[in-house]
Structures are given as structure tokens and as C-alpha cells.
């Protein structure tokens, strides 16, 4: 197929059936040339240890693999290449083999698309329209119609889009060819028409999608090869935007998500709830982080709170504070929690009790999540100013920084010695997005 161009209302049912039928014909067994060396589809995090296949990276915690590096200043002397990105989106770069994948939306054309670029020089490789109409009529000014990041399992790309009052999940090859597509559930917020943001997550042979709103909220898992639903779990009817994440914690694999005034853990095999702890607030956007015993989350709306909860099923809330990381996620490293709050202040909290070890005012507004490379934390504010500082509980230690763009909302991805970033510049009064590589 040259273009999916999919907006599945009643007139498109025949085309939908044809696309879903491609899975039955075995198109899902085609490996991409650049990733044919991947050893296992059952454990995508292990298979992608030196790539960046999903939101939050190979280990789900936004910590780059050992041996990775990134520049601590962001000037032109570290710009390896840059290329224009059409439309607008907040999804992070997904890097697999020699390709970078992004989603984007064009509100003028009414389309949502997946894009591919070369890691070597940023050259566009292909562009595939997924939906050519059906964009939501209303959205939050800080959100986009292409905010969820893609997920890649070594064989298939998975894209989640809010379109035609539903969440649509599309599977395609690394070359942009259709495998299957389906509406995974109605999504029609009434009170807060602020769009959708949750990225899909992978577990064994499943792709898992969350949709929290003031309606029939759900978590649902689908067979990655065929799109067949494996399980579905009802969630509270409350607006929230956080992505689900898989963590191996407290002796078992847990599917974690915040929102609806709770932090909740599910069995990723069948969607059954392990435990839930009352804390936080209704709406959160950041993804949960964890260590060996506890999980940490922050929000949001209508109140500000950061919480630590024991992950053993007891539901024990270990500590809370009144700081807010609404859109951005946090980091946990070496017994400490690092966060940059909505107030533009970097914090280091002791993980075991929440004690403030240090804090430093950086300034600006934040949607980008911090990423840890070696022992250096990199974070960018919405005004395009970057900060590099050491993950050091002894005190704030600047490692560099600099102005990189006119705005940054997406979180960078780090592979090897390269940081890939989606950002925007003002060109003669017109906002233009770019994908850049920094070394």
C-alpha cells in the first residue's frame, strides 16, 4: 500500500477489512532489513538494548544504556545534522537500526502520519498517511494530534492516534507498509477536550494501550501480529494522560499507570489489578518511575502532588510532597529522585523518605522529560533552553547547557553517542519543526 489514508467511518468498512486481512496473510512476518539481527520479539527491551524503540527508552526509565554519550552544550558546534519535519507533534524519536521514526499531524490537511528518517544524515526515507480526516475539533493548546510516541518491536511499528472519537491502533512494517489497523475503543471526552497523549507499551507478544477520560476508560492489550484483543480492563471515568509502563519490581512484572487519584498496578499478562494506592490527583501526564521497592509519580490537576508508593501490594504511601511535574516525567537513579517541576525548579529527593537533598531554579516551563546519560541529566524547557547537570545528591552541579530552539516539547532519545531531538524554530514568524542530531 502506498498510503493508508484511513478514517474508518461506515463508508470505509471494506477498506478496514482488507487492511486487517493483511495480518492473516502473514505480512507481519516480514523483518525490516535494518533490524533482521534482533534476537527476540518476546522481550523488546532486551532486543533494543542499544537502540531506542519505545517511549522512555530500552529500559522504560529514560536512562540511556551504559556507554552512551551526549554533548553537554547544545550549540551549533555539536549539531551533526538537522532536517525539517512537516506538521506538528510532541512524540519522541524512536530509533531502530539506521532509521528514526516520528508521528506528526497536519491540521490544515487534516492528516496524521508516520515519518521515517535516516540516522546518518536526517534524510527523509518515507512518509505514510495513517488518517486523512477525523482529527478532533478541540485540543489543549499544549497538546497536539500526534503526541503519543511510536513503539517498535524489531518487526512492527505501532502508532496510536485519537481520531474520529476513538483511539486507533495501527501496525506497520519498518518500511511503512500496512499490517493491521483497528479502533481499540471509543474516546470522546466531554468536560476536558484536551486530546490524547498516552504512548503504547510492549510486553511479550502484546501491545498495550491506555485511554483515560470521562467515559468508558480502559486499558487493553492486543496481539502484536494480528491485532486480536487479548484482554481489556475498565479504568475509572476520569481524565488523565499518562502512558502505561512495564516494570520488574517487588518480585514480579507490573503494568503501572497513574491517574484518577490513584497509582495502580496490573498484571500485564491478563490485565487483572494487582493493587491500587489512593494518592496524587485526577489528571497526570508523566510516566511512573521506580526502583527495586517503590514507584514514584507526580501530577497534575486540580492539585499538585508527588508520591512514593510501595509496590509490594500493600498500597502503602511512603511519602508525598506538594511539588508538581504535570506533563514531564521524573528520573530515579542511585537512591534519589530527580525532577524538574512546573515551577522550573530542579529537585533531588532522597527516594526512601522524600527528604529534599537540594533544589535549584532553572526557569521556564516544562513538557520535555529529563533523560540521564551516564551521570548527566539533560532537560529542555518549552522555551528551547537546555540544561545539563550531574545526577549528584551532594548538590546541583551544572555540566553545561544552552539555547537550542524556540520551543521544545518532545523528550530527546539517546543512542550511542548521538542525541536525537524534535524541536521547533521561528522562521520569519512561522513555526517550523525540526529533527536534529547532536554529537
C-alpha positions, 0 to 999 in steps of 0.5 A: 500500500502506498498510503493508508489514508484511513478514517474508518467511518461506515463508508470505509468498512471494506477498506478496514477489512482488507487492511486487517486481512493483511495480518492473516496473510502473514505480512507481519512476518516480514523483518525490516532489513535494518533490524533482521539481527534482533534476537527476540520479539518476546522481550523488546527491551532486551532486543533494543538494548542499544537502540531506542524503540519505545517511549522512555527508552530500552529500559522504560526509565529514560536512562540511556544504556551504559556507554552512551554519550551526549554533548553537554552544550547544545550549540551549533558546534555539536549539531551533526545534522538537522532536517525539517519535519512537516506538521506538528507533534510532541512524540519522541524519536524512536530509533531502530537500526539506521532509521528514526521514526516520528508521528506528526499531524497536519491540521490544515490537511487534516492528516496524521502520519508516520515519518521515517528518517535516516540516522546518518544524515536526517534524510527523509526515507518515507512518509505514510498517511495513517488518517486523512480526516477525523482529527478532533475539533478541540485540543489543549493548546499544549497538546497536539494530534500526534503526541503519543510516541511510536513503539517498535518491536524489531518487526512492527511499528505501532502508532496510536492516534485519537481520531474520529472519537476513538483511539486507533491502533495501527501496525506497520512494517519498518518500511511503512507498509500496512499490517493491521489497523483497528479502533481499540475503543471509543474516546470522546471526552466531554468536560476536558477536550484536551486530546490524547497523549498516552504512548503504547507499551510492549510486553511479550507478544502484546501491545498495550494501550491506555485511554483515560477520560470521562467515559468508558476508560480502559486499558487493553492489550492486543496481539502484536501480529494480528491485532486480536484483543487479548484482554481489556480492563475498565479504568475509572471515568476520569481524565488523565494522560499518562502512558502505561509502563512495564516494570520488574519490581517487588518480585514480579512484572507490573503494568503501572499507570497513574491517574484518577487519584490513584497509582495502580498496578496490573498484571500485564499478562491478563490485565487483572489489578494487582493493587491500587494506592489512593494518592496524587490527583485526577489528571497526570501526564508523566510516566511512573518511575521506580526502583527495586521497592517503590514507584514514584509519580507526580501530577497534575490537576486540580492539585499538585502532588508527588508520591512514593508508593510501595509496590509490594501490594500493600498500597502503602504511601511512603511519602508525598510532597506538594511539588508538581511535574504535570506533563514531564516525567521524573528520573530515579537513579542511585537512591534519589529522585530527580525532577524538574517541576512546573515551577522550573525548579530542579529537585533531588529527593532522597527516594526512601523518605522524600527528604529534599537533598537540594533544589535549584531554579532553572526557569521556564516551563516544562513538557520535555522529560529529563533523560540521564546519560551516564551521570548527566541529566539533560532537560529542555524547557518549552522555551528551547533552553537546555540544561545539563547537570550531574545526577549528584545528591551532594548538590546541583552541579551544572555540566553545561547547557544552552539555547537550542530552539524556540520551543521544545516539547518532545523528550530527546532519545539517546543512542550511542553517542548521538542525541536525537531531538524534535524541536521547533524554530521561528522562521520569519514568524512561522513555526517550523519543526525540526529533527536534529542530531547532536554529537 
